[in-house]
Structure formats: structure tokens, C-alpha cells
Amino acid sequence: MTETRILVLIPARMAATRLPGKPLLDIAGLPMIVHVLRRAQAAQIGRVAVATDTPEIVAAVTAHGFEAVMTRSDHPSGSDRIYEALGKLDPRAEAEIIVNLQGDFPTILPDNIGSVLGPLADPAVDIATLAAEIHTEEEGLNPNVVKVVGSPVAERRLRALYFTRATAPWGDGPRYHHVGLYAYRRAALERFVALAPSPLERQEKLEQLRALEAGLRIDVTIVDTVPRGVDTPADLETARRMLAPHFRSS
């Protein structure tokens, strides 16, 4: 798989309810979205661009030498936004794999971004994603931590059977914290965005269940750590500490 066949898209919008203007918030002297772009570029898996509905985000992205595309403001999800961006950035439909990377992962490891591609070496897999083993009871019980229930198919790889906010599976054995980073085959993304929200998706409030309910196969690469998303002021301060200049230069 050549890099020209992979497109990494980062959906970004300003309207986050808990942290308004999130993509442009300053972390160690740079907007958060630029940190994510740098991590995506360092992964060296393909072309990288931001999909947004906000001219200020486009301006910040391009000022730092990266690519951005304007999309409509009425998209219900990041998947719909990246699908519109895909049509604009790749009108000849040359990209075979589209990676959907959240714009609030400023500390994600470039290696983790690359790891999401592994399962797509199997032609039976439609969508690939990541998870990390849960090691604390607090994390296992937290409904804001999405768990993936899967069947092992290879070392450090699962076939996803279900995603849930509940503590699952029951009993002794590992549980896995889902990481919201996806790699779609182009046809799978096209099919996914054409589907209506599914019953389990509505109940759990988890978009990926729409794919499973429609029969799309999702496989999961197990990684060692969960990237810290930035959803609250406390998360922002944590990211600022982690990316402070003396850490970056050490």
C-alpha cells in the first residue's frame, strides 16, 4: 500500500459544548489542531488534511504549512465531514484508505496512527480501529470509556463484536478501551455514511455500532496506551503539561 493511496483526514469544528473553540486553543505555543497535524505527518502513512467548517481553522492550519478543506456546517458526524472532504480532495477517487483522526488527540503517538492500518492487510476487514487494555476498575466502570468486545484473531488483534459504555465482557479476563481512530476502505466509508443511524447506535450513542449492525467487519489493533483526548479544561491543562516546551525539547 503506497502512501498516495492513504488519506488522513482530521475533522475539526469550533462548536464543542464543553470546550468552545477547541481546535485553536493554545498548547505550548501552537493551536491544538497543529499538534495533531504534526503527529499525523510524523506517522508518514499518507497525505494529511483537516476538514472543517470554520475559516479560522483553515487559516491556522495553512499558516503552519498544512492542508485544509472547507466543508458544510450541517454534518451530523465527523464521518460525514470527512466524506465530503474526500470528494473535494480526491475527486479522481485515487485514495483507497481513509483514516479518520480526531482533532483533539494532541498527544497521540505517531506509531499508533500507523498501527491502525494493520488489519486492512486482510481483505475481509472493512474498517480498522485501535484499543488498549484496561488496567483499573475505575476505567472499566466509567461509561465515558467505550469498551470494545472482540474475538482474538491474531496477536494484538481482535475482530470487534460489539462496542459499549457498559463494563464488558463479564468475568475474568482482559477488557479493552476503544480509541476513536478509524481507517476505512473507501467503499466501507461510502456505505457507512449512506446508512441511517441504527437502533443500537442510538441506544449506546456510539456511531461505530451502525457499521456492525450493517454487517461491516471492524478489526482492532491492540496498542499499549490510550491517547488523551481533550474534552474539558482539566484535559487541556494535562495536555499543556505534557507538551510544555521543556518536554518537547528534551
C-alpha positions in Angstrom: 0.0 0.0 0.0 1.7 3.2 -1.2 1.3 6.4 0.7 -0.5 8.1 -2.2 -3.4 5.6 -1.6 -3.9 6.7 2.0 -5.5 9.9 3.1 -5.5 11.0 6.7 -8.4 13.4 7.4 -8.9 15.3 10.7 -12.4 16.7 11.2 -12.4 19.9 13.3 -15.1 22.3 14.3 -15.4 25.1 16.8 -18.7 24.2 18.3 -17.6 21.8 21.1 -20.0 22.4 24.0 -17.6 21.7 26.9 -14.6 23.4 25.4 -15.6 26.0 22.8 -13.1 26.8 20.1 -11.2 23.7 21.0 -9.1 23.2 17.8 -7.5 26.6 18.2 -6.8 26.5 21.9 -3.1 27.1 22.6 -0.9 24.3 23.8 2.8 25.0 24.2 2.6 27.9 21.7 0.7 26.1 19.0 -3.0 25.5 18.3 -4.2 22.1 19.3 -5.1 21.1 15.7 -1.5 21.8 14.7 -0.2 19.4 17.3 -2.5 16.7 15.8 -1.3 17.5 12.3 2.3 17.2 13.3 1.6 13.8 14.8 -0.2 12.7 11.7 2.6 13.9 9.4 5.2 12.2 11.6 3.3 8.9 11.1 4.3 9.1 7.4 1.4 7.0 6.1 0.0 9.4 3.6 -1.5 12.8 2.7 -2.8 14.7 5.7 -5.5 17.3 5.7 -8.1 19.0 8.0 -11.8 19.0 7.2 -13.6 21.9 8.8 -16.5 24.4 8.5 -14.6 27.3 10.1 -12.4 29.8 8.1 -10.3 30.5 11.3 -9.3 26.8 11.4 -8.4 26.8 7.8 -6.3 30.0 8.4 -4.4 28.5 11.3 -3.8 25.2 9.5 -2.5 26.8 6.4 -0.4 29.3 8.3 1.6 26.4 9.7 2.1 24.8 6.3 -0.6 22.2 6.4 -3.6 21.5 4.1 -7.3 22.2 5.0 -10.6 22.0 3.1 -13.9 23.8 3.9 -16.9 21.6 4.4 -20.6 22.2 5.2 -21.6 23.1 8.7 -24.6 20.8 9.0 -22.8 17.4 9.1 -24.1 15.2 11.9 -20.8 13.5 12.5 -17.1 13.6 11.7 -17.5 10.7 9.4 -19.9 12.7 7.2 -17.5 15.7 7.3 -14.5 13.6 6.1 -16.6 12.0 3.4 -17.4 15.5 1.9 -13.7 16.4 2.3 -12.7 13.2 0.5 -14.7 14.2 -2.5 -13.1 17.6 -2.7 -9.5 16.5 -2.0 -9.6 13.3 -4.1 -12.0 13.9 -7.0 -10.4 11.2 -9.1 -11.1 8.6 -6.3 -7.5 7.5 -6.1 -7.3 7.1 -2.3 -8.1 3.6 -1.2 -7.9 4.0 2.6 -9.2 7.0 4.6 -8.0 7.5 8.1 -10.3 9.5 10.4 -8.2 11.0 13.2 -9.8 13.1 15.9 -8.7 16.7 16.2 -8.5 16.5 20.0 -5.7 14.0 20.2 -2.7 16.3 20.5 -0.6 13.7 22.4 -1.3 10.7 20.2 1.8 8.7 19.2 2.6 8.7 15.5 3.2 4.9 15.8 -0.3 4.5 17.0 -1.7 6.3 14.0 0.3 3.9 11.7 -0.8 0.9 13.7 -4.5 1.4 12.7 -3.7 0.2 9.2 -2.6 -3.3 10.1 -5.9 -5.1 10.0 -6.6 -3.8 6.5 -4.0 -6.1 5.1 -6.8 -8.7 5.4 -9.2 -8.1 2.5 -12.1 -9.3 4.7 -11.8 -6.3 7.0 -13.8 -3.2 6.1 -12.8 -0.8 8.9 -9.9 -0.8 11.4 -9.5 0.9 14.7 -7.5 0.8 18.0 -7.9 -0.2 21.6 -5.8 -0.6 24.7 -6.2 -2.9 27.6 -8.0 -1.5 30.7 -5.9 -1.8 33.9 -8.1 -0.1 36.5 -11.5 -0.8 37.9 -12.4 2.9 37.6 -11.7 2.9 33.9 -13.6 -0.3 33.5 -16.7 1.1 35.2 -16.7 4.5 33.6 -19.5 4.9 31.0 -17.4 7.6 29.2 -14.8 4.9 28.5 -16.1 3.0 25.5 -15.2 -0.7 25.6 -14.7 -2.9 22.6 -15.8 -6.6 23.0 -13.9 -8.7 20.4 -12.7 -12.1 19.5 -8.9 -12.6 19.1 -7.9 -13.3 15.5 -4.1 -12.7 15.8 -1.6 -11.5 18.3 -2.7 -8.0 19.4 -5.7 -8.0 17.1 -9.4 -8.5 17.7 -12.4 -8.8 15.5 -14.9 -6.4 17.0 -18.2 -8.0 18.0 -19.7 -5.0 20.0 -18.9 -1.6 21.4 -20.5 -0.5 24.7 -20.3 2.0 27.5 -21.1 -0.8 29.9 -18.5 -2.8 31.8 -18.0 -5.7 29.4 -17.3 -8.5 28.8 -18.3 -10.1 32.2 -15.9 -12.3 34.2 -12.2 -12.7 34.4 -10.0 -11.6 31.5 -9.0 -8.5 29.7 -11.2 -5.6 28.8 -10.3 -3.1 26.2 -10.7 0.7 26.0 -11.6 1.7 22.5 -9.6 4.5 20.8 -11.7 6.6 18.4 -9.3 6.4 15.4 -10.5 4.7 12.3 -9.2 3.5 8.9 -11.8 2.9 6.3 -11.6 1.2 3.0 -13.1 3.8 0.6 -16.1 1.6 -0.2 -16.8 1.0 3.5 -16.8 4.7 4.2 -19.2 5.3 1.3 -21.5 2.7 2.6 -21.3 3.8 6.2 -22.3 7.4 5.5 -25.2 6.3 3.4 -26.7 4.3 6.3 -29.3 5.7 8.6 -28.5 5.7 12.4 -29.1 2.2 13.8 -31.1 1.2 16.9 -28.0 0.2 18.9 -26.1 3.3 17.8 -29.0 5.4 19.2 -29.2 3.5 22.4 -25.4 3.4 23.2 -24.7 6.8 21.4 -21.9 5.1 19.6 -21.7 5.7 15.8 -19.5 2.6 15.1 -22.4 0.3 16.0 -24.1 1.4 12.8 -21.3 -0.3 10.9 -21.5 -3.5 12.9 -25.3 -3.7 12.6 -25.0 -3.3 8.8 -22.6 -6.2 8.7 -19.4 -4.3 8.1 -16.3 -6.0 9.7 -14.3 -4.0 12.1 -10.9 -5.3 13.4 -9.0 -3.8 16.2 -5.2 -3.3 16.8 -4.2 -3.5 20.4 -1.8 -0.7 21.4 -0.1 0.0 24.7 -1.6 3.3 25.6 -4.8 5.4 25.1 -4.1 8.9 23.7 -5.5 11.6 25.9 -8.5 13.3 24.3 -9.1 16.9 25.2 -12.7 17.4 26.2 -12.6 19.5 29.4 -10.5 22.4 30.8 -8.7 19.8 33.0 -7.8 17.7 29.9 -6.4 20.9 28.3 -4.2 21.6 31.3 -2.9 18.0 31.2 -2.1 18.3 27.5 -0.3 21.6 28.2 1.8 20.0 30.8 2.7 17.0 28.6 3.6 19.2 25.6 5.3 22.0 27.5 8.4 23.3 25.7 10.9 21.7 28.1 9.2 18.3 27.4 9.3 18.8 23.7 12.9 19.8 23.6 14.1 17.0 25.8 
